[in-house]
Every structure is written in structure tokens, then in C-alpha cells.
Amino acid sequence: MRRKSVGIVGARGYVGAELIRLLARHPRLELAFVASRELAGRRVAEHVAEFPGALAYEALDAEAVAARAVDALVLALPNGLAAPVADAVMRQNPQCIIVDLSADFRFDERWYYGLPELTRARYAGQRRISNPGCYATAMQLALAPLRDALAAPPVCFGVSGHSGAGTTPSDRNDPVKLRDNLLPYALVGHLHEREVTHRLGRPVEFLPHVAPHFRGLSVTVNLRLTEPTDAAALGERYRAFYAGEPLVRVRDEAPWLSRVAGRHHAEIGGFAVAADGRRAVVVAVLDNLLKGAATQALQNLNRALGGDEWEGIAHD
Ligand SMILES: NC(=O)c1ccc[n+]([C@@H]2O[C@H](COP(=O)([O-])OP(=O)(O)OC[C@H]3O[C@@H](n4cnc5c(N)ncnc54)[C@H](OP(=O)(O)O)[C@@H]3O)[C@@H](O)[C@H]2O)c1
């Protein structure tokens, strides 16, 4: 059977590189082209050691990307830059499946919002797929089992490694400014606060921070509940909700981001309940570049290309 062809735009970035690693060992998909202006002409193998062969990066504008006859395209571009490329592809190559990692279509109801563990039932062969944000993935996974039991907006305290800020230099990925430091930013109205509020249909308050480590994020969620509960019941509720999901693991103790860095799954746990039973705390961790980005994109791509959702995703 012919392998399905995939192109990546924004392939130099952290997420693009993770996607290249995943596609390098995928049994049914093959990388047809990779677009980067900065690395144009250089072999992929020089930048991503896991990808052997002669394939080289190319500098391609939107029209040139749209002219490539691939089965699927992954856009790993900064926010605001994916929409023009997607528009050109939809005009010139409407059959092509597009998975967009930016926020450009996360509020656009014409696009399928691909957080499979929560939205899989709504997938009906859509060719336009918007991949959720990394923090937004962790928050939604942590909140979904209690969505209808909230007495007040949950407060989510987030800490991410600096790869979450991408490769464009800023305070949030400056190793000098981050050393021995914790940087709060966008403490109201963060894009992922709006994304989760929109998707959950409930207001959510999000307090993001960047820490000096490279990859992995943690969200500690404070919840006010309509009915009293205890930690054991909360754990059971989450276990039942995520039963059979290989990429979401529920544990009693608080999960550590260092244990999911470089791995495909999210972990949820640390269930704590106040004496009155109406205030609970839950912790979710994941690798922002994997379950928060590339792994989730591959789950979506696999489904859209007619395969098993977890194909090429080595989870143990
Ligand atoms: N990092 C994360 O943890 C994470 C998690 C979830 C989602 N995302 C989203 O995924 C996307 C990629 O993130 P990232 O962290 O991989 O970003 P990044 O490391 O900063 O990479 C950005 C990529 O876009 C390309 N690019 C930048 N400006 C461009 C322009 N004007 N025209 C064309 N290409 C341009 C860059 O390649 P050239 O400059 O060589 O062309 C590079 O390949 C973003 O939308 C981000 O929000 C990131």
C-alpha cells in the first residue's frame, strides 16, 4: 500500500523537529518536504539526527506549499502566519488534509478541534484540523471530568519549560533571564485561557509561568465544586473518565513534569480535597512538544489519513 505523504511547514522549529522525529519511524507515512527559510538547502539529517537520507529543507512561500501534491500538511508556524498558507492550500489543493498547530483556527468552528481524548466523537472526516495549545491541552484534560461539577471558575497555575516559547528570542526563552528564575506572564487573558474557556463552555482563570527547564509543563488546578467529594472519589472519577486512553494516565500522587518530558502521554493526579469537600486540587503534566503539540498532531493526522490513532506513537 502506498505510504501517505506529509509536508511540514515551520519545520525548523521545536515542534517541527519533533514531528520529523515521529515521521522518521512511522510505518505508513512519509515526509515529502520540509519548509524552513533559515535552513533552506541543508539536509534534514544535519538538524534532526534521527532522520536519515537526503531530504533537504526548502524555502517555500504559501503558493509554493500549495502547489505540492501531498496527502497532508502540518503547519508548525507562529500564530498569524498559518492562516495565509492554509488559505492558499484550501484554494489550490482542497483535498489536502491540514493540521494547524498555531492558534489561527482554534476559535473557528469550521475546523475540527483535535484533542482526541475529548473531541474524538466529533471527528467525521474533516480535512481541516486545529491542534490545541499545549497548556490548553493540559487544562482541558484536567478539567473535563469535572466540567459539570464546577461551582466557580477554576484557577489554573501553570509552569512551562522555555521550549513552549519557541525559537524566536524573547525573555521567555532567554537562558540568562531564566536562570534561577520563574517568569510570570500574561496573567489575565492568555490565549490558552480564552481557548479553554471557549472549548469547555465555562470560564477558566489561567496564571502562566516559564521556568528554566527546556521541556514539560505542569498545571495545578484549584476547583470549587457544587457537591462535596473526597480524594478517593475524585481519583475514581478521573480513572473512569480516562479508562482505555493510552495517552492519559491517572495516578493518586501528584505527577512530576520531569517524568513525562520526552514521553507521549499526559499524567493527571495529586487529588487533594479540603475538609469541607468542596475545594479540590488536581495536577496535570505533559510534554509541551509532544502531547502538547507533535504527538497530538500525529494522533489527528493518523485518524484523518484513515489509520490507527496511535500508529507511530510509542507509548508503554
Ligand atoms: N513550542 C511549544 O511547546 C508548542 C506547543 C503547542 C503548539 N505550539 C505552536 O506550534 C507552532 C510552532 O511552534 P514552535 O515552538 O515550534 O515555534 P518555533 O520553534 O519558533 O518555530 C517556528 C517555525 O516557523 C518558521 N517561521 C518563523 N517565522 C516565519 C515566517 N515569517 N514565515 C515562514 N516561516 C516562519 C520558522 O522557520 P524559518 O524561520 O526557518 O522559516 C520555524 O520553523 C506555533 O504556532 C506554536 O504556538 C508550540
The ligand as an ORCA input file, in Angstrom:
! r2SCAN-3c Opt
* xyz 0 1
  N       6.569     25.086     21.484
  C       5.527     24.502     22.015
  O       5.578     23.959     23.123
  C       4.217     24.481     21.272
  C       3.184     23.679     21.767
  C       1.948     23.672     21.089
  C       1.782     24.462     19.960
  N       2.814     25.245     19.532
  C       2.591     26.060     18.349
  O       3.256     25.422     17.250
  C       3.762     26.425     16.353
  C       5.274     26.194     16.208
  O       5.866     26.330     17.494
  P       7.427     26.176     17.745
  O       7.625     26.279     19.215
  O       7.972     25.025     17.004
  O       7.957     27.534     17.069
  P       9.409     27.930     16.674
  O      10.373     26.969     17.327
  O       9.577     29.368     16.965
  O       9.420     27.668     15.097
  C       8.706     28.471     14.227
  C       8.855     27.940     12.809
  O       8.189     28.831     11.935
  C       9.078     29.278     10.913
  N       8.831     30.717     10.722
  C       9.004     31.716     11.609
  N       8.638     32.897     11.084
  C       8.249     32.629      9.836
  C       7.765     33.445      8.773
  N       7.639     34.771      8.895
  N       7.397     32.823      7.628
  C       7.544     31.483      7.479
  N       8.018     30.679      8.442
  C       8.353     31.250      9.613
  C      10.479     29.000     11.414
  O      11.334     28.560     10.365
  P      12.184     29.533      9.455
  O      12.345     30.818     10.211
  O      13.466     28.804      9.229
  O      11.360     29.672      8.205
  C      10.267     27.814     12.327
  O      10.367     26.616     11.577
  C       3.380     27.774     16.957
  O       2.180     28.236     16.433
  C       3.188     27.452     18.436
  O       2.309     28.345     19.077
  C       4.016     25.251     20.145
*
